[in-house]
Amino acid sequence: MIGLSTYAYFWRMSATNPNAMTLDDAIRDTAALGIRLFQICDHAPLAHLSDGELADVRSLADDLGVTLEVGTRGTDPEALQCYLHIAGILGATLVRTMWTAGDDRPDAVEVERRLREVLPQFEAAGVTLALETYEQVTSSDLVALVEAIASPRLKIVLDPANTVANLEHPADVTARCLPHVANWHVKDFAFSRKDGWVGFALTSTPLGQGRLDYDGIRAALDARDGGTTSVNQIVEHWLPWQGDPETTSRLEAEWTTKTIEHLRRKNND
């Protein structure tokens, strides 16, 4: 299933935007685009909503035919239990997280201990906890952790664009993580010269205009398990600030539309 993330609404939901969209606005916009999956990822206010407010979000999504997923950062057991509770109210079957969160940077032994503490609760609830690939942790370490724990509810969120910053090639990361991928953050990326040709900037682009080998990754995922296991494709962006909120928001919306159109063409091949 094609989905949108709050990262596809990063600037439109930002506090820097005087006309910032609310979470409800983003869910409505997702439905208006004909998308039926929305991942509320790293949206800090979510953890502060009451159960009643969360139920209202679920009701809105249900009315619009939108399925929800959620995302947080880190492996602190209390935080993960909080998001498992949120997932239960929202009807989400996937919680995306990351190995680290700010200054909380546990080693592999501590992360394994933490995850073993909470995973029985995820298993009982039928919710998948998925660790994202990113530059702070090698994909080898991530896979080793998942395989050591060997829980049917511990998986990986594949985002090959993130790992480029740690000099990991997207194809290598995809191949290494492939058996464990439960979710795919589809974010195209490109390198461009900075002003004065002093260094490079790594940012995203609309899908199909950058360096992401979408076809190769999709083919690998389709071939896995004889194509019997589906992976949701969640659209994200790394859109640089364009100088003012109006221009930035307009371009973010254009990127989202172009990426959705590209995904639909590819998935209808």
C-alpha positions as CSV (number, residue, x, y, z in Angstrom):
1,M,0.0,0.0,0.0
2,I,1.2,3.5,-0.8
3,G,1.2,5.8,2.2
4,L,2.2,9.3,3.3
5,S,4.2,10.3,6.4
6,T,4.1,13.4,8.5
7,Y,7.6,13.9,6.9
8,A,5.7,14.6,3.7
9,Y,4.1,17.4,5.6
10,F,7.2,18.5,7.5
11,W,7.0,22.2,6.6
12,R,3.2,22.4,6.2
13,M,2.9,21.2,9.8
14,S,5.8,23.1,11.1
15,A,5.5,25.7,13.9
16,T,7.4,28.1,11.6
17,N,4.4,28.1,9.3
18,P,1.8,30.7,10.3
19,N,-0.9,28.6,8.5
20,A,0.4,25.3,9.8
21,M,-1.7,22.2,9.1
22,T,-2.9,20.2,12.1
23,L,-2.7,16.4,12.3
24,D,-6.4,16.2,11.3
25,D,-5.7,18.5,8.3
26,A,-2.9,16.2,7.2
27,I,-5.1,13.1,7.5
28,R,-7.8,14.8,5.5
29,D,-5.3,15.9,2.8
30,T,-4.0,12.3,2.6
31,A,-7.5,11.1,2.0
32,A,-8.2,13.8,-0.6
33,L,-5.1,12.6,-2.5
34,G,-6.7,9.2,-2.7
35,I,-4.1,7.7,-0.2
36,R,-5.4,5.2,2.3
37,L,-2.4,5.0,4.7
38,F,-0.9,7.7,6.9
39,Q,2.2,7.2,9.2
40,I,2.3,9.7,12.1
41,C,6.1,9.6,12.5
42,D,8.1,11.7,15.0
43,H,5.1,13.9,15.6
44,A,5.8,14.9,19.2
45,P,2.3,16.1,20.1
46,L,0.9,12.6,19.6
47,A,2.3,11.4,22.9
48,H,0.5,14.1,24.8
49,L,-3.0,13.5,23.4
50,S,-5.5,12.0,25.8
51,D,-7.1,8.7,25.1
52,G,-10.2,10.5,24.1
53,E,-8.3,12.8,21.7
54,L,-6.6,9.8,20.2
55,A,-10.0,8.1,19.7
56,D,-11.1,11.2,17.8
57,V,-8.1,10.9,15.5
58,R,-8.9,7.3,14.9
59,S,-12.6,8.1,14.2
60,L,-11.6,10.8,11.6
61,A,-9.2,8.3,9.9
62,D,-11.8,5.6,9.9
63,D,-14.4,7.9,8.5
64,L,-12.0,8.8,5.7
65,G,-10.9,5.3,5.0
66,V,-7.3,6.0,6.2
67,T,-5.3,3.3,8.0
68,L,-2.8,4.7,10.6
69,E,0.7,3.8,11.5
70,V,2.8,5.5,14.2
71,G,6.5,6.3,14.7
72,T,8.7,7.4,17.5
73,R,12.5,7.4,18.4
74,G,14.6,5.4,20.8
75,T,14.2,2.1,22.7
76,D,13.3,3.3,26.2
77,P,10.8,0.7,27.3
78,E,8.5,3.2,28.9
79,A,8.4,5.3,25.7
80,L,7.8,2.2,23.6
81,Q,5.0,1.0,25.9
82,C,3.4,4.5,25.5
83,Y,3.5,4.1,21.7
84,L,2.1,0.6,21.9
85,H,-0.8,2.1,23.9
86,I,-1.2,4.8,21.3
87,A,-1.1,2.2,18.5
88,G,-3.9,0.3,20.2
89,I,-6.2,3.2,20.3
90,L,-5.4,4.3,16.7
91,G,-5.7,0.8,15.3
92,A,-2.1,0.9,14.1
93,T,-0.3,-2.4,13.6
94,L,3.2,-0.9,13.2
95,V,5.3,1.3,15.4
96,R,8.4,2.6,13.8
97,T,11.3,3.5,16.0
98,M,15.1,4.1,16.0
99,W,18.0,2.7,17.9
100,T,18.9,6.1,19.5
101,A,17.0,9.1,20.7
102,G,18.9,12.3,21.3
103,D,21.5,11.8,24.0
104,D,20.1,8.3,24.7
105,R,22.6,6.2,22.7
106,P,22.7,2.7,24.2
107,D,25.0,-0.1,23.0
108,A,23.8,-3.2,21.4
109,V,23.6,-5.2,24.7
110,E,21.4,-2.5,26.3
111,V,19.1,-2.2,23.2
112,E,18.7,-6.0,23.1
113,R,17.8,-6.0,26.9
114,R,15.2,-3.2,26.4
115,L,13.6,-4.8,23.4
116,R,13.4,-8.2,25.0
117,E,11.5,-6.4,27.9
118,V,8.8,-4.9,25.7
119,L,8.5,-7.3,22.7
120,P,6.2,-9.8,24.6
121,Q,3.7,-6.9,24.9
122,F,3.9,-6.1,21.2
123,E,3.6,-9.8,20.3
124,A,0.5,-10.1,22.5
125,A,-1.0,-7.0,20.8
126,G,-0.2,-8.1,17.3
127,V,1.8,-4.9,16.7
128,T,5.1,-4.9,14.8
129,L,8.0,-2.8,16.2
130,A,10.2,-1.8,13.3
131,L,13.7,-0.3,13.6
132,E,14.6,2.2,10.9
133,T,17.9,2.1,9.0
134,Y,19.8,5.4,9.4
135,E,23.3,6.7,9.6
136,Q,23.8,6.5,13.4
137,V,23.8,2.7,13.4
138,T,25.2,0.4,10.7
139,S,22.7,-1.8,8.9
140,S,24.9,-4.8,9.9
141,D,24.4,-4.0,13.6
142,L,20.7,-3.5,13.1
143,V,20.3,-6.8,11.3
144,A,22.4,-8.6,13.9
145,L,20.2,-7.2,16.7
146,V,16.9,-8.3,14.9
147,E,18.3,-11.7,14.2
148,A,19.6,-12.2,17.8
149,I,16.2,-11.4,19.3
150,A,14.3,-13.4,16.5
151,S,10.9,-12.1,17.4
152,P,8.2,-12.3,14.8
153,R,7.2,-8.7,15.8
154,L,10.6,-7.1,15.5
155,K,11.3,-5.9,12.0
156,I,13.1,-3.2,10.0
157,V,12.0,0.0,8.3
158,L,14.0,0.3,5.1
159,D,15.2,3.8,4.3
160,P,18.3,3.5,2.1
161,A,18.6,7.3,1.7
162,N,19.4,7.7,5.4
163,T,22.4,5.3,5.3
164,V,24.2,7.1,2.5
165,A,25.5,9.5,5.2
166,N,27.3,6.6,6.8
167,L,28.8,5.5,3.4
168,E,26.6,2.5,3.1
169,H,25.4,1.9,-0.4
170,P,21.6,1.7,-0.7
171,A,21.8,-1.6,-2.6
172,D,23.9,-3.2,0.1
173,V,21.6,-2.0,2.8
174,T,18.6,-3.3,1.0
175,A,20.1,-6.7,0.4
176,R,21.3,-7.0,4.0
177,C,18.0,-6.0,5.5
178,L,15.7,-7.6,3.0
179,P,14.5,-10.7,5.1
180,H,13.4,-8.4,7.9
181,V,11.8,-5.4,6.1
182,A,8.2,-4.6,7.2
183,N,8.0,-1.0,6.0
184,W,9.7,1.1,3.3
185,H,10.3,4.8,3.6
186,V,10.3,5.9,-0.1
187,K,12.5,9.0,-0.3
188,D,14.5,9.8,-3.4
189,F,17.7,11.8,-2.9
190,A,20.4,13.7,-4.7
191,F,23.7,15.4,-4.2
192,S,24.1,19.0,-5.3
193,R,27.0,21.4,-5.1
194,K,26.7,24.0,-2.4
195,D,27.2,27.7,-3.1
196,G,30.7,28.4,-4.4
197,W,31.2,24.7,-5.1
198,V,32.3,24.2,-1.5
199,G,31.1,20.7,-0.6
200,F,27.8,19.0,-1.3
201,A,24.3,19.0,0.0
202,L,22.3,15.7,0.4
203,T,18.6,16.4,0.0
204,S,15.6,14.6,-1.4
205,T,13.8,15.1,-4.7
206,P,10.5,14.0,-6.1
207,L,10.6,10.2,-6.7
208,G,12.3,9.4,-10.0
209,Q,14.4,12.5,-10.2
210,G,17.3,11.4,-7.9
211,R,19.6,8.5,-7.1
212,L,17.2,6.1,-5.5
213,D,17.0,2.8,-7.4
214,Y,13.3,2.4,-6.8
215,D,12.9,-0.4,-9.4
216,G,15.7,-2.4,-8.0
217,I,14.5,-2.2,-4.4
218,R,10.9,-3.0,-5.4
219,A,12.0,-6.0,-7.4
220,A,14.0,-7.3,-4.5
221,L,11.1,-6.9,-2.1
222,D,8.6,-8.4,-4.6
223,A,10.9,-11.5,-5.1
224,R,11.2,-12.1,-1.3
225,D,9.2,-15.0,-0.1
226,G,7.8,-15.5,-3.6
227,G,6.1,-12.1,-3.3
228,T,3.7,-13.3,-0.6
229,T,4.7,-10.6,2.0
230,S,3.6,-7.1,1.2
231,V,5.5,-4.0,2.4
232,N,3.8,-0.6,2.7
233,Q,5.6,2.2,0.9
234,I,5.6,5.4,2.9
235,V,6.4,8.7,1.1
236,E,8.8,11.1,2.9
237,H,10.8,14.2,1.8
238,W,14.0,16.1,2.8
239,L,12.9,19.3,1.3
240,P,15.2,22.3,2.0
241,W,13.7,25.5,3.2
242,Q,12.8,27.7,0.3
243,G,13.1,31.1,2.0
244,D,9.4,31.6,3.1
245,P,6.7,29.3,4.3
246,E,4.4,29.8,1.3
247,T,6.9,28.8,-1.3
248,T,8.2,25.9,0.8
249,S,4.7,24.6,1.5
250,R,3.7,24.9,-2.1
251,L,6.8,23.0,-3.3
252,E,6.3,20.3,-0.6
253,A,2.8,19.7,-1.8
254,E,4.0,19.5,-5.4
255,W,6.7,17.0,-4.5
256,T,4.1,14.9,-2.7
257,T,1.8,14.9,-5.7
258,K,4.6,14.1,-8.2
259,T,5.9,11.3,-6.0
260,I,2.4,9.7,-5.6
261,E,1.9,9.9,-9.3
262,H,5.2,8.2,-10.0
263,L,4.5,5.5,-7.4
264,R,1.1,4.8,-8.9
265,R,2.6,4.4,-12.4
266,K,5.2,2.1,-11.0
267,N,2.8,0.0,-9.0
268,N,0.4,-0.3,-11.9
269,D,3.1,-1.7,-14.2
